[in-house]
Amino acid sequence: AIVGGGYIAAEYGHFFSAMGSKVTVIGRNPQFLPDEEPEVSAIAVGELRKHMVIMTNHVVREVSKTRNNLKKLVAVNRETGESVEINAHEILVATGRSSNSDILHLERAGIETDKKGWIITNDFLETSKLGVWALGDATGKFPFKHKANYDAQIVYYNAVLKRGVKADYHAVPHAVFTYPEVASVGLREKEAVRQFGGDAVLIGNHRYADTAKGNAMGI
């Protein structure tokens, strides 16, 4: 049983089911992969449900052990209030990430964090303490490895080379490594419409099967 409905739950669920495990994913959001476009999420759910159970709009309220040494989860439908029981050998919790900066006692060095514990930086990735820089997951922005690599480059430019380069996150790409894979970059449709207005946003669709690679793969 995997608690969570985001990309981590999707990737681990796909991996474990591909290795032969019976997987149940329990997400509290009405949409599986809530950070993706609804149409993309619907396609992903349709494909992934062929080899694992995906429950959306459910929140896990209770976990206990059964007499035969299984783990019983009680999940409640957030819309109807109905409860459902799921028995599993193991439980993976993938409900998001939180900062553990509290163990660093950053306040002793005068390094400020936000209310969630993420380290605050300026546009150049320098913290509130002159000469101290933060990058990657520590800032709470875009927890992806390629973004951390990008941050490392910005920090090198600024801390070592003194170039004064600003970090630019206007179009950070990401991918969900399931089958089919899911990837996106830039604003989502709702964000684009909210920022530029519906008349200024063009929506288009193109089937992967109609691309050169899709044709070559015989999709």
Disulfide bonds with the S-S distance in Angstrom:
none
